[in-house]
Amino acid sequence: MSTRVNYLEGSEWETKIGYCRAVKIGNTIEIAGTTATVNGEVVGKGDMYLQTKTILNKFEKVLSELGASYKDVVRTRIFCTDISRWEEIGKAHGEIFAEIKPATAMYEIPKLINPDLLIEIEATAIIE
């Protein structure tokens, strides 16, 4: 039986909602919906590219601490509040994943939990 590892950041939301940033079971890592929030503040208000980069940088830390890297990411799910800005998102995503090419999907949603948040991304990684 595989051991479950919950990756916690100490956020107040982990207790309030009952979630963690990521879960690793065996060689699979699921990263929860992640936004461009750092130390309780939204990074890059109005800047879709910067918010995307901030999220992907947060992924790098989580993956590393769980024994993985970007190359292990097999899927990303992108939720944005304005799909017409897909090129900004794509540019940031492509800077990390151009060679890796995970399966991905991008969805427009009406809003996120904070009106300053423009994008939220989830990821799945499988360690070979």
C-alpha positions in Angstrom: 0.0 0.0 0.0 1.3 3.4 -1.0 1.9 6.0 1.7 0.0 9.3 1.4 1.9 12.5 1.9 -0.1 15.7 2.3 1.9 18.8 1.4 0.8 21.7 3.7 1.8 25.3 3.6 0.2 26.5 6.9 -2.5 28.5 5.2 -5.6 29.3 7.3 -7.6 27.9 4.4 -6.2 24.4 4.9 -8.1 24.1 8.1 -11.1 26.2 7.1 -11.8 24.3 3.9 -10.1 21.0 4.7 -7.5 20.8 1.9 -3.8 20.8 1.2 -1.7 22.3 -1.6 -0.8 18.8 -2.9 -1.2 15.1 -2.2 1.4 12.5 -3.1 0.4 8.9 -3.2 3.0 6.5 -4.6 4.5 8.1 -7.7 1.6 10.4 -8.3 1.3 14.0 -7.2 -1.9 16.1 -7.5 -1.5 19.8 -7.0 -4.7 21.6 -5.9 -6.0 24.7 -7.6 -3.3 27.3 -7.1 -3.5 31.1 -7.4 -1.0 34.0 -7.5 -1.4 34.6 -3.8 1.8 35.0 -1.8 1.8 35.7 2.0 -1.9 36.5 1.8 -1.5 39.1 -1.0 -2.4 38.8 -4.7 0.7 39.1 -6.9 0.3 40.9 -10.3 -3.2 42.4 -10.0 -4.5 42.9 -13.5 -1.4 41.0 -15.0 -2.4 37.6 -16.4 1.1 36.7 -17.4 2.6 37.5 -14.0 -0.1 35.7 -12.2 0.5 32.6 -14.3 4.3 32.7 -13.8 3.7 33.1 -10.0 1.6 30.0 -9.9 4.0 28.0 -12.0 6.9 29.1 -9.7 4.8 27.9 -6.7 4.4 24.5 -8.5 8.2 24.2 -8.8 8.6 24.5 -5.0 5.9 21.9 -4.3 7.2 19.5 -6.9 10.7 19.8 -5.6 9.8 19.2 -2.0 7.8 16.1 -3.0 10.7 14.7 -5.1 9.6 15.7 -8.5 10.1 18.5 -11.1 8.4 20.2 -14.0 9.4 17.3 -16.3 7.1 15.0 -14.2 4.0 17.1 -14.9 1.7 15.2 -17.2 -1.4 17.4 -17.0 -2.4 21.0 -16.2 -5.9 22.5 -15.9 -6.1 26.2 -16.3 -9.1 28.2 -15.1 -9.2 31.9 -16.1 -11.6 34.7 -15.8 -11.0 36.1 -19.3 -10.2 33.5 -22.0 -9.5 36.3 -24.5 -6.1 36.7 -22.6 -5.1 33.1 -23.4 -1.9 34.2 -25.2 -0.6 35.7 -21.9 -1.3 32.5 -20.2 0.1 30.4 -23.0 3.3 32.5 -23.1 4.0 31.8 -19.4 2.9 28.2 -19.6 5.0 27.6 -22.7 8.2 29.1 -21.0 8.0 26.2 -18.6 6.4 23.4 -20.5 7.3 24.0 -24.2 9.5 20.9 -24.3 7.6 18.8 -21.7 4.2 19.3 -23.2 1.8 18.1 -20.6 -1.9 17.4 -21.5 -3.6 20.7 -20.7 -7.0 22.4 -20.9 -8.0 26.0 -20.4 -11.4 27.1 -19.2 -13.1 30.4 -18.8 -14.9 30.8 -15.5 -17.0 33.7 -14.2 -14.8 34.5 -11.2 -12.5 33.3 -8.5 -12.6 33.6 -4.8 -10.9 37.1 -4.9 -11.8 39.5 -7.7 -8.1 40.4 -8.1 -7.3 36.8 -9.0 -7.4 36.2 -12.8 -6.3 32.6 -13.0 -6.1 29.3 -11.0 -4.1 26.3 -12.2 -4.1 22.6 -11.1 -1.5 20.0 -12.0 -0.8 16.3 -12.0 2.7 14.9 -11.9 3.9 11.3 -12.2 7.4 10.5 -11.0 9.1 7.9 -13.3 
